[in-house]
């Protein structure tokens, strides 16, 4: 937003390039106007400061939607305070609230509208892969889609149970759905951190998934094991169980590890976990945009959902399988 290729410093005329002080999170223009940068991951920083204008980027993916509420409380200076939101449209509660605000003006842009600034090969490959798909309609066409009626999860269901903080946890696991390769076109490795609280409910704490080499995902998973004080790592063994175990043991020979094998189809494994959500027994701590996109769009017949697979292994271990906690 500030120093990127299309950030405010790059698009400013030569005589009005603002000065940016990262340590102070402050942007100052030659005429004295000043802006302060905030992170939506820290809503409480917005308590107190006052503003005349605000720019909110990728609001549909904000981890803590109450950052919007804190911002609105301080948007009170001048005769006509204004805010602009730039984001990929997603049918999340915050966006539904923003779009229903009196006086709002909504404009939409498509990826193809920006073709002059994109490499032709990139645009061709992107359109060939995603044009006509739900993801393409959202990301490329800027459509505000509703939930997929055939998906096992709904965004409204996730929003209704969302938590700002987790309670005291009885158990925590790191679940891994490892990818076979790490090429640019490979599946991601799903890495989900989840726990079960003393209230007997499940909590999704972190989504660390991504496209990694084996030693990278192993270090990330074991780092999460230590950071979240997890009880064990659960890893799917269908894609080379010995390799998965070897890679993890190479990083930490003592890490508690359980290898799980998928003997049933994805739907059969996912449905019991989706039922836990429907029963109100699982909450996401904050927002996990990419994971939630998979949960609310995937349906049988679609490509393998790596993040969802890791989530299913985590909740099966914690609440449905051998790792279920016995409460006194």
N, C-alpha and C positions, 0 to 999 in steps of 0.2 A: 504493500500500500504506500510505503514511503520511498524506499530505495529500489523497488523492482523496476523492470523494463517499462512498465506503464504506470509506475508510481508517481506521486505528486512532484517529486524532485525532477523526474525525467520529463514530465510534460509541461513543467513551468517554463515561461519565457526566460531568456537569459538574464533579464533585469529583475526577475522576481523569484529566483530559485531560493527556497527556504533553507535555513540552516538546521540540521538535525543533530541533536545531542542524545544518543542512545542511552547513556547512563541516567539521564534525567527524563527519558521518554518524551522529550519536548521537541517540537518543530516550530521555528520562528521565521516569519517572513520579514523582508526588508522594511515593510511599512509598520511593523510592530505586532501584527496579528500573530496569535500563538495557538498551537494545538498540542494536546497531550495524548499519548498513545496508551491504551489500556488493553489488557487481555481478558477475553470473556471467560477464561478459566479462573479468574479472580474477581468475582462479582463485588466483593466487599470493598475493593479499591475505589469503586464508584460511589460509595457512600460519602456524601459531603461535597465533592467538587460540583461546580455549577458551569453550565455551558450554554452557548447560543445555538450551536450546530453540532451534529454528530454524523459520523460515517461508520456504519456497521457492515463489516465484510463477512460473507459466508455465514450469516446468522442461522440458516437452517441446520448447520452442523455444530452449533455451539453446544458445548458439553453441559453448561449450566444456564438454562434459559432465564433464570432470575437475574442474570446480568442485564437483560433488557429492562426489567422493572427498576433496577438500581439506576440505570442510565436515564430512564424517563423521569425519575424523581429529581434529577439534577439539570434536566433540559428546561431551564426556566428563566434564562436571561434574555433580555431584549424584547422587542415588541412581537416578534414572530419566530420563535424557536423552530428549527427544522431538523429533520433527520433523513438520511438516505440509507437504504439497505441494498447491498449488492450481494446476490447469492444465487446458487443453483436452487431452483424450487424443489422443495420436498414437502410432502404432506405431514409435517410435524406440528405439534400443538402451538409452538411459538409462531410459526409462519401463518397458521390459521388465525391466530390472534392479531398479528400485525396486519394481515390482509383485510381484516374486518374493522380496522381503525377508521373512524370518521375522517374524511378529508384526504385519505391516502390516494396516491396516483400510482398505478402499476404499469410499467413498461416491460416488454420482453424482447430478448435478443436471441438469435440462433447462431450456432457456430459458423454456419455458412455465410452469415452476414459479415463475418470477420475474415473471409477467405483471402482478401488481399494481403493480410498480415501473417498468413500461415503457409508453411511449405506445402506445395501441391501433393507431394507423396504422402505427407502426414494426413492431410485432409482426405485423400482417396482411401487410405488404409482405414481411417477412423469410420468413414461413412460405410465402407464395405462391411465392416465388422458389426457396427451398432445401429445402422439406419433401420428404422422400423421396429426395433426392440424397445422394451419398456425403459431400459437404461438409456438408450439413444434418444428416445422421446424426451426424457428428463434432462439429460446432459447436453444433447446436441440441439434439440428443438426448444428447450426452455419451457416445456409443458409442466403444469402443476398436476401431477397424477394422484389419483386416490389409491387406496390400498388395492393390491392384487387380491381379488376375491377367492382365488385358489390357493393363496399362501396359508401357511399354518399359523403365522403370527400377524397381528395388526398393529399399526402405529398407535392407535388410540389405546389399545391394551397395554402397550409398553409405557405410554405416557401416564396412564392412570396409576401405575405402580412404581413410577420412577422415584428414586431416593436421592437425597443430597449427600447423605453419609450412611455408611453401613453401621450396624450395631456391633457389639462384641461378637467375634466370630469363633465358632467351635472348631471349624476345619476350613482349610484353604487348599486348593489345588491349582496347579498350572497344567492346562490341557493343550496338547499339540496334535495337529493334523499335518504331518510333514509332506511337503511337495517332493516329487521324484527328482525334478531338475530345478535349476535356478536361472534359466534363460529369461530373456525379456518377455517371451510369450508363455512362460510357464505359469502354472497355478501358484497362488500364494501359499505360504505355510501359515496355517491357522494357529495362533497362540492366544489363549484366553485364560485370564486369571479369575477365579470365582471362589466363593466361600458360602458356607451355611452358618447362619447366625444362631445365637442362643434362643432366638425366637422361632427356630425351626424353619426359617425361610431362606431361600437361596438369594445370593447377591452376585451380580456380575461386576467385577471390580476394574478390569482393564482388558483392552483388546490390543495386543502387540503384534498382530499379524502383519505379514508383508512378504515380499519376494526376496528371499535370502539364500545364501549358500549354506550348506549343512552346518559348518562350524559357526556361522553367524546366528542361525536360529537356535542352535544349542546354547550359545552364550546368552542370548536374550532370554530364553526360557529359564535357564539356571539363575540368571541375574534376577528375574522376577520371583523365582522360588525363594531367594534370600531376602529380596526387598519386601515381599508380602508375608514373610515368615510362613511359607506354605508347608503343608504336611507331606506332600509328594508331588511328583510329576506324573501325569498320565499321558501316554503317547500311543497313537494308532500304529499298529505294526504291520498292516497290510502291505505297505510299500517298503519292504525290506526291514523286517523287525530287527535283525542282527545289526544292520547298519545304524538304525535309529539308536539302539542301545549303545553301540560302540561310540558314536559321535557324542552322546550325552556323557558317557563315562570318561571320555577323553577330557572333557572340560571339568567334570567333578566326579571322581570315582565313587564318592560316598552318597551321592544324591539319591533319595528314595524314589524308585521308579516302578511304575506298573505299565506294562505293555498290554494294550487291548486290541482285539481282533474283530473287525466288522464282519459278522457272519450273516447279518440281515441287511436288507436294503435300507437306503437313507430314510425313506418315509417311515418304515417300521421303527427305526431308531429314533427319529425326530418326534414322532407323534406323542410318546409319553412325556417328553420334555415340554412340548408345546402345551400339553394338558396341564402341566404344573403352572405355566404362565396363565392359562385360562382360569385356573383355580385361585389365582392371586398369590401364589407361593414363591414367586421369583420377582426380584426388582433389579433394574439396572441402576448402578450408582453413577449419576451423571448421564451423559449421552455418549453413545458409541456409534457414530453415524454410519460407518461402513458396515459394521456388523448388523445394525438394525436395517440397513438397506437390503442386505442379503436375506434376513429373516422375513421381511415383509414383501419381498418380490419373488423369492424362490418358489418353484412349484415342480412337481415331478416331471422329468424330461429335460429340465434345464441343466446347464453345466454344473459340475461339482462345486458346492458352496463351502469353501475351506474354513471360513470363520464360523459358520453355522455348525460344521462338523466338530470343530474344537469345542464349541459351546455345549453341544450335545454330549460329548465325552465328559466334560467337566460336571454337568448337572447329573448325568447318569452315575458318575462316581460318588457325588456328594449326596444325592437324594433318592436315587433309584437302585443303585447297584451295591456291590460288596462294600463300598466305602460309606454306606449310610451311617449317620451318627446315631448312637443310642443316647437318649436324654433321660436323666434321672427325674 
